[in-house]
Amino acid sequence: MNQSPPQSPELLRLVDERTADLQRVKAEYDNYRKQVRRDRLAVREIATENVLRALLPVLDAVEGARRQEAMTPGLKAVADVLETQLASLGLKAFGEVNEPFDPTRHEAVTHAVAPDAERLTCTEILSRGYRVGDRLLRAARVTVTGPPACGRGGGAEGTAGGCGTGEHRDP
């Protein structure tokens, strides 16, 4: 004899309340787990960026050694492994001669004028820039060459080349 317990309206209301409570707690816990996962990823990204930023002087030293003389095979192997491993962590170098000057990615250290120039261009890379994903770790330090500025002192726009267009700005 299997008899089910009587199903009173009060009992059904309590079951519905407890079910709603459980669903709410489960949703809160799921949101908490997602937030913890996001926080862990953010901490990992910040830690990676800090380590990469700390190693930028080493990359600068390697680049300086390459500019001065041919590297020994052993030093070249170490430099290649270092660059490969840093790239595997997402480090990307930028800053090439003749690329357009972008003040969000480049730091202009000096500015040369070329009457035939149409826009500001990176003509010498003093130190490469680096980023991880969309995050800038360090701007490239560059020498820029661009058109002569016109109307110096008279215009509030500070434009260079294409006078009055506001298209090119002095670094």
N, C-alpha and C positions, 0 to 999 in steps of 0.2 A: 504494500500500500504506500505508494508515493503520492503524498499530497503536498502541493505547493502552499507556502504560507499565504495568508490572506494579503492582498495588495491594497492597502489603504491609500487614499490620496496623500495623506501625510507622509507615509513611507516613500511613496514615489517622488514627492517633492524633495525629501532629504537625499534620496539617491541622485536626483538631478543636480542638487546643490553640490554634493560631494564630487560628482563627475565634472561639473564645471570648475570646481576648485582644483581638481587634479589636472585638468586640461590647462588651466591658467599657470599652475606651478610648472608643468612640463614646458610650456611655451617660454616662461621666464628662464628656466634652466637652459633650454636650447639657445636663447638669446645670450645668456651668460657665456656658454661654451663658445659661441661665435665671436663674442667680444674678446675673450681670452685668446682665441686663435689669432684675431687681428692684432691684439697687443703684442703677442709673441713675435709675429712677423715684423711689426714695426720696430720692436727692440732689436731683432736680428738685423734689420736693414740699417738701423742707426749704428750698431756695433760694427757692421761691415764697413760702412762709410768712415767711421772713426779710424779703423785699422788702415783702410786704403789711404785716407788723408795723411796718416802718420808715415806711410811709405812713399809719398810723393817726393820727398827730398832724395830718397834712394834712386828713384827713377830719374830725377834731375841729374844726379851724379853720374849715372850710367850714360845718359844722353850727352853730358859734358865730356865724358871720356871718349865716346864715339866721335864727337866733333873734333877732338884734339888729335887723335891718332888711331891707328888700326888697333883693335882690341886683340889680346892674346886669345887663342882658342878656348882656354879655360874660362876666362872672364866673359867671353862672348856666350859660352854655354850657360853660365850662371845668369847673365842678363836675359837670355832668351827664356830660360825656365821661369825666372821671376816675372817677366812680362806675360808669359802664357798663363801662369797661375793667377795673376791679378786679373787678367782678362776673363778667366773662368769665374771670377767673383763678380763680373759685370763691369769692370773698369774699362772705359773707352777713352782713348786719347783723341784730341782734336787740336787743330791749329796748323794750317798749311799755308805756305807762301801762295800768294795770288788769290786767296779766298776773300770774299767780301767781308769787310769789317762789320761785326755785329756786337754792339755794346753790351748785349746780354751774355755774350760768350767770350768776348775779348776785352783785355785791358790795354789800352793804347798807352805805351810808355813814351814814344816820340811820334811826331807827326811831320812828314815831309810833304812839300808841295810839288806837284807835277802839273804843269799847265795843260797837258794833253789828257790828264786823268778825268774820267767821267764820274767816278765814285770813290769812296774810301776803300782801300784794298790793303790787306796785310802783306807787307813786303819783306818782313823779317820776323821770324818766330824766336823770341828770346827765351821763352819757356812754354812748353805745351800746356794746354788745358786738359782737364779731366772731368769726366762725369760718370755717374752710375745711373743707368736708366735715364730718367728725365731730370735727375738731380745733379746740379753743378757742384763739383767738389772744388774746382779752382778754375778761374778764367785763364785763358792763354794770354801771356804777356807778349805784346807785339809792337812792331813799328808799323805805322800806317802811312800810306801815301795817298793823297787825294787832290782834288782840284783846288785852286786857290780860293780862299774865302773872298766874298765880295761884300762891300758895304760894311766893313768892320767898324764898330762904334756907332753906326747909324741904325742898325736893325736890331730889334729885340729878339728876332727868331734865332740868331746864331747859325744861320745856314751856311753851307759851303757848297759851291757848285750849284748850278740851277738856281741862281739867286731868286729868292722870294718863294721858292717852291716848298721849302720846309722838308725837302726829301732827304737831304744829307746834313748831318750835324757833325760839328767838330768833336773829336773825342775829349 
